[in-house]
Amino acid sequence: MRTSHRLLLGLALGTAVAVIVWFGTGNAEAAITLGVTVLVLVWLGQFILD
């Protein structure tokens, strides 16, 4: 998977996690933190999986 595709996948998954956490808990700070964490982990996964 190309870097740009991995970044877009991370962005989509991170956004989905952030929205679910935000609406589920009402905690915007935790939602943003988890969303960015998912984005970074998916993006960094390319170096491990490739």
HUFEN-V861207 format. One record per residue. N is the residue number from 1. PSI is psi in degrees with one decimal (* if undefined). D_CENTER is the distance of its C-alpha to the mean C-alpha in Angstrom with 2 decimals. Layout:
BEGIN
N:PSI:D_CENTER
N:PSI:D_CENTER
END
This chain:
BEGIN
1:134.8:16.60
2:159.1:16.82
3:-41.7:14.62
4:-36.6:14.11
5:-39.9:13.17
6:-38.6:10.60
7:-41.8:9.12
8:-39.2:9.44
9:-43.8:7.99
10:-39.8:4.66
11:-43.1:5.33
12:-46.2:6.70
13:-40.0:4.71
14:-41.1:2.39
15:-43.2:6.09
16:-44.2:7.65
17:-44.0:6.80
18:-43.2:7.88
19:-42.6:10.80
20:-45.4:11.86
21:-42.0:12.02
22:-48.7:13.69
23:-27.3:16.21
24:-37.5:16.74
25:-22.2:17.54
26:5.9:18.18
27:101.3:16.60
28:-35.2:14.72
29:-44.5:14.34
30:-37.4:12.68
31:-45.0:10.32
32:-42.1:9.34
33:-46.9:9.32
34:-38.4:7.14
35:-45.1:4.47
36:-37.0:5.22
37:-44.4:5.77
38:-44.4:3.07
39:-48.3:2.97
40:-42.4:6.44
41:-40.8:7.19
42:-42.2:6.73
43:-43.1:8.60
44:-21.5:11.02
45:-23.3:11.64
46:-31.0:13.75
47:-24.7:16.26
48:-41.3:16.77
49:-23.6:16.97
50:*:19.01
END
